[in-house]
């Protein structure tokens, strides 16, 4: 019983250490691009060519494309407000966290404390490796 309490205490200490906003902010360094131009910014000639092609379209086609673009922009804003992210870095960070703290990785992936989180916690406390494997399966949507 004493061993279980010490593992639980160690797990809670690690969670509090890694969930500290000051520590998290200090661990993340801004990425400075090597070139002066950003890759998301197209060159002016391709923009002019795209505008010429757009103006050459019939009026109905232009209206339809503008509606589609507005719809996609609204979906993007809604996803951004909801906190959804499609970046691959999220999966990589969750995978690293699944190795270090499996129950926390499962919780962050699921968004709520549910049966999967409890199972990850029990597996981690009793046997570390099965907890890590289970958390990795949950993070990569294999379970």
N, C-alpha and C positions, 0 to 999 in steps of 0.2 A: 504494500500500500504506500509505503514511504517512497518507493521508486516511482510510482505513478504520480504522486504529488510533485516530486522533483521534476519529472518530465513536463508536467502541466505548467509548473512555474517557469521552467526554461522556455517553453513555447510561448507563454504570455509575455515574457521579457523580450523575446525575439520579435514578436508581433508589435509590441510597443516601440521597439527600437526601429523597425523598418517602416512603421506607419507614421513616424514623426514627420510633420510637414517641413521642419527645418532641415532634417536629414535628407528628405526626398528632394527638396529644392537644391541642396548643395551637391547631390549626386548627379543631377541633370545639368549638363553643360550645353549651352546653345551651340548649334552647329553653324559655323561660318562657311559660306560657299567659297570655293577656291577661285572662281571667276567672278568678275564684277557684274555680269548680267545674270539674272535669275532664269532658270530653265523653264519656268512657267510662263514667261513672257515671250510671245512669238516675235519674229522679226517683222518690221513694218511692211515689207514687200508682200509677205504672205497674207497679212491682214488686208491690204489693199486688194489683192487678188480674190480673197474670200468675199469681200464686200461687193466687188464687181459681179461675181457669180451670184450672190444673193439678190442683187438688184435686177439681174437678168431673169430671175424666176417670175412666173406668173403671180398675180396678186393673191390668189387663193392659196397657193403653195407657200408664199411668204407668211401669210397670216397663220397658217397651220404650223409652220416651223417656229414662229414667235410664241404661239400658244404652248407648244411642246417645251420650248426653252423655259417659259415661265413656270410650267408645271414641274419641271425638273429642279428649278431653283427653289420653289416652295418646298419640295421634298427634301432638298439638301438643307434648307434652313430648319425644317422640322427635325431632321435627324441630328443636326448640330445642337439644337435646343434640348433634345432628349438625351444627349450625351453619347449617341451612337458614333462609333468610329470604325472605319473599314481598314485602318492602317494595319500593316503586317507587324509593325513594332509592338502593337498590343499583344499579339500572340507570342512574340518572342519574350516580352517581359513577363507574361503570365507563365510561360514555360520555365523561365529562370526562377520565378517565384514558386512554381510547383515543385521544383527541386529543393529549394530552401525551406519554404513553409507551405506544404501541400494544402491544409485546410483554408488558408487565406487565399490561395490561388483559386480554389474551387468557389469560395464565397464571391470573389471579385468577378469570376466568369458568370456565375449564376445570378448575381445581383441580390439574392436573398439568402437567409440562413435556412436551408431546407435539408432533406434527407441525404442528399449527396454530400453536403458539408459535414453532417454528423458522421457519415461513413468515412470520409477522408480524415476527420479528426480521430476517430477510433483506430483506424488502420495506422495512422501516423504515431499515435501514442503507444500502441501495442508493438507494432513492427514498422520501422521507418520506411523501408524499401517498398512494401506494398502500398503504403500511403502515397509515396511519390509516384509510383506507376499509375495508381488510380487517378491522382490529380492530373497527371499528364494526359490520360485518356479523356478526362472531362474537358480539359482545356482545348484539346484538339478535336472535340466533338465525336469521339469514337464510342462513347458510352451514351 
